[in-house]
Amino acid sequence: MHNPDTVEVVSGADPVGSVIWLHGLGADGHDFEPIVPELKLPKNLALRFVFPHAPVQAVTVNGGMEMRSWYDIVSFDAEGRANREDLQRSSAFLESLISREIERGIEARKIVIAGFSQGGAVAINTALQTQHDIAGLMALSTYIAIPDSIEGAVSRKDLPIFMAHGSFDPVLRLEWGRESVEQLKSVGYSVEWHEYPMAHAVCPSEIDDISAWLARIFA
């Protein structure tokens, strides 16, 4: 990856777990930085939030404009919505961040990988492939970018998964999220699924549900 730098926020001293959270297309690692205090996590739950920056590269559907992107998007259909090579490269980068957290003293069982939109697609892809026994997957307003990746899933089937989508999302259709949930369930995963009356965004009630889910994961 061209930009391995990350933004980090801790919710308390001596973190006992980590959340690695990938932003969406055109944003950067600062995008979800303000959400940490909004989560209002229990005072006795100190977490390290790691927000990496995607590399800057050309995005076909945006006229070839260069922006921060985890992978190229050629078209908004099942075949063109994710460049496989780019996606795998981004997943490898996310794996390296998991390994770095382990080196910093956080065991894999205390690491959640998360993402919004494009970042969520990378998080899902990585969660299905990783050999690390991670704590959970949080995928927001996103989809399974490469459908056949579900067939080679190696992560444990009791992996906690939180997925959410806006019912008025004009960017990534709600159906994509619902279809992805059904794909995960079809191979044995359980998914906590939420729909919110919002567009391609994150809303207050979703933040509350994320907070409650993280508290359960790290209990």
N, C-alpha and C positions, 0 to 999 in steps of 0.2 A: 504494500500500500504506500502511496506517496505522502500521506499525512497521518502518521501514527500518533500525533499529539492528542491528548485528551484533556477534557475539563473534569475536575473532580470536586465533589462536595461531600462532606461528612455530616451526618445528622447528630453526631455526638462523639465524645472522645473514645478512643480504642474500639474501632468498629469490629463487630463480631460477624459481619457478613458484607457482601458486595452486590450491587446491582449494576450491571453493564448495560447501558441504555443507548440504542442507536437512533439517531434522528432521521427525518424523512428527506426526500429529494429537495435540494436547493437550500436546506437549512444547514446548521453546523452544530457542534457539540454544546453550544450555549443555549440551544433552543429549549431544552427541558430543564436547564439548570434552575429556573425559578420555581419549578414544581416541587422541589424537595421540601421547603418549609410548608407548602400547602398540603402535603401529605399528613402533617401533624402526627407523625409516628410516636408511639409510646416513648417516654423519656428513657426507659431502660433498654430501648432497642437502638443501638448505634450502628448505622450502616454507612458504607462508602459507596457513593454513586459515581460511576465512571461514565462520562459522556464523550465518546470519541468523535473526531471529525472524519467525514468521508473524504476521499480524494476529489480533486477538481478534474472533471473530464467532460467531454462532449456528450450531450444527450440527444439522441436522434429525434424523439417526438417533440422536442423543444427547438427544432430547427438547427440542431447541432450546436446550440449554445453551451458553453462550458459553465459548469456549476458543480457544487458538491453533490456527488452521486455515488451510491454503493454499487450500481451497475447501470449499464445502458438499457434504455427502453426503446424498442423499435416501433411498437404499436401496442394499443390497448386491447389485445386479444391474448388467448392462451399461449400462442406460439411466440409472440413478439414482446411480451411484457417483461421479460428478464433475459439479459445476456448471460448464458450459463457460465461462461468462463469468468466474467466479472463477479457473478454471484459467488462462485466457489472461492475466488480470491478474497472477497470480503468475508466469507465464512472463515477462511484460514486466518485472517486478521483478527476476527472475533475470538477464535480459538487461542490466538497468542495472548489476547487480553485476559482470557480465563487463566491461562498458564501463569501470567504475570501476577494475578491476584493470589494464586496458590503459592507462588514464590514469596509473596508478601505476607504469608501466614494465614490466609483465608482458605479453609478447605473447600473442595468442590461442592460439597453438600450445603455450603453456605453462600453459594453464588447463583444469583438469578440473572438470566440474560433476557433483555427486553428490547423492544423497538417499536417505532411508529411508522406506518406506511412502508416505504422502501426498507427502512431499518428493521421493521417487523418481519418482512419477508426474509431478510438475512438471519434474523434471530431464529425464525422457524427452521430454516434450512440447516443452521448450525445445530440447533437442539436435536434434530433428527439424526444428525451424523456424529455428534461428539461422543468420544469415549469417556469423557469426564462425567461423573455422577453428579450433575448439577442440581440445585435446589428447585428450580422451576423455570418456566418460560412465560413471558408476558408479551403478547402480540396485539398491538392496537391499530385499528383501521387498516388492516393489511390482508394478506392472502398467501397461499402456498405458491411461490413463484414458478417452480418447476414441478408439475404434477407427479412425474415419475419418481421424484425424490422420496415420496412417501413409501415406495416399495422397498427401498433400501434402508429404512429407519432402523437404527441400532440402539437408541436410547430406551431406558426402561419404560414400560407401559404405564407405570403409576406416576410418571413425571407430572407434577402439578402444572396445569396450563390455564392461563387466564387470557381470554380473547374478547375483544370488544369492537364495536363498529357503530358508526352513526347511521341512523335510518334515512337521513337526507344527504348522504355522502355523494357529491357530484363527481368526485375524482376517482375513487375506487368503489365500485358498486357494492352495496350491501350483500348482494348475492354471492360475490366473490368470497366474502368473509364466511357466509353461511356454508358455502360449498367446501371451503377449507376445513371448517369444523367437522362436517360430515366425513370428509376424507380421513381426518385424524381418528375419528371414532370408528371408522370402518376397519382400521388396523389395530384397534384395541386401546387407544388413548381415551382418557376422560377429559373433557374440556368444560371449564366454567365460562359460559358465554353470556355476554351482555350486549344489549342494543340500547342506544340512547338517541333522543330526538335532537340530533345535531348534524352538522355537515362533516367535512374532513378536518376534525379537530379533536380536542379533549375538553370535556365539560366538568363542572364541579362534582356532579354525582358520580362520574367515572373516577375522579380523583379519590373520592371517599371509598369507592369499592376497591380501587388499587391499594389504598392504605390498609384496608381490612384484610385483603388477600396477603399482602406482604407481612402483616403482623402474624397471620396464621402460619405462613411459610417459615418464618424465623422464630416461631414460638419455641 
